[in-house]
C-alpha cells in the first residue's frame, strides 16, 4: 500500500476511514489512478515534502502511537532532524489573557533557548505566542496544522508561518487543498502532543481543545505540565482541573528542563552578560542569572541609558 496514496486519499475524501477498508471502492479507484511520482514532483515544485511513516526520520513518538498517520506533509527549510529532537508542546486558550500570552511567549523563549524544539499549532493566543517566543531567540519551532500543508490557518498568521518556515517546519497530516475544519472530527485538529514527550498547558477553559490535547497526552503516558491559575478565572478552570487529574504544576521553565535532564545554569553576573540573554523579561533574567531583582533592574536601567537595550511590552531587547 502506498503511504503517499493513502495520505492524499484521507485528505481528499471526507468520508474516508483511517486507514480505509480494503474493499472501499473509492480507495481502490484512487489507488489505481494515483501516480506517486508525478504527485511528488508537484509537491516539490510547490516547496512541500512528504515523509512516509516507514522513513527513518519519521518521529519515533508518533510512529509508536496506536493509529499513526501514513505520513506527514512538510513545509519549511528546517532539517528533518528537528522531528527527532527533544520537543515540548505548548498549548492553551486562543482568547487568552495578557498574563497567559506573556507566559506562553516566555516559555517559548526559555525552552527554545535551552535547546528544546517548541511545538504548537499556529492558532491565535497561546500557540502563536509560543512560536514567537522561540523565534525571538532564534530557536527551533514546529507548527502542526489541522488543515492542508498549503494553508495558513488562521490567515492572519501567514507572516508568522513564513517566519517559522524560514528556520523550522510546518507539519500536517493533510495534503494541499484540505481546508481547516473540512471534517468535524477530532482527527482534523492539530495534535501537537503526539510529536512531544511533554505538553505544557498555559491557559484553558473547561472542555477546550487544549484540554483534549492534554487528556490524550496523559492517556499515552506523556508528561503534562500545567500553569496554575486564579481559581476565579474561567481561563484557569481547565488548567486547574488538570492538576487534579495528575498534571505537574509548572511555575518555571526549569520544571520542564528538569524533565528533559537539561540543567538551566545561571549565567555569569555582570551588566554585559545580560545582553547575551536578551530578549527577555526582567523576571526571566532574575531566574536565569540568580541575581537579585533590584540588581537586575539597576543593570537594565544602565543598559537603557547607554542605548544598549530597549523595552517594549515588558520585554527587553538588545539594540
MOFENUR-V952910 format. One line per field, one symbol per residue. ss: DSSP state (H for helix, E for strand, - for the rest). phi: phi as a letter, one per 40 degrees, with the letter a starting at -180 (. if undefined). A space follows every 50 residues. Layout:
BEGIN
ss = ???
phi = ???
END
This chain:
BEGIN
ss = --HHHHHHHHHH------------HHHHHHHHH--HHHHHHHHHH--EEE EE-------HHHH-------EEEEE----HHHHH--EEEEE------HHH HHHHHHHHHHHHH---EEEE-----HHHHHHHHHHH----EEEEEEEE-- ----HHHHHHHHHHHHH-EEEEEE-----------HHH---HHHH--EEE E-------HHHHHHHHHHH---EEEE-------HHHHHHHHHHHH--EE- --HHHHHHH-----------HHHHH----E-HHHHHHHH---HHHHHHHH HHHHH---EEEE--EEEE-
phi = .cccccccccccbcbccbccddccccccccccccbcccccccdcccgbbb bcdccdccdcccccccbcccibcbbhcccccdcbcdbbcbbicccccccc cccccccdcccccchcccbabgccgddcccccdcccbfccabbccbbccc bbbcccbcccccccccbbbbbacbcdhcccgcbcbdccccbccccbcabb bcaaccgcccccdcdcccccgccbbbccbccccccbdcccccccchcccb badcccccccgbccccccchcccccccccacccccccccgccdcccdccc ccccccfcbbbafgbcbcc
END
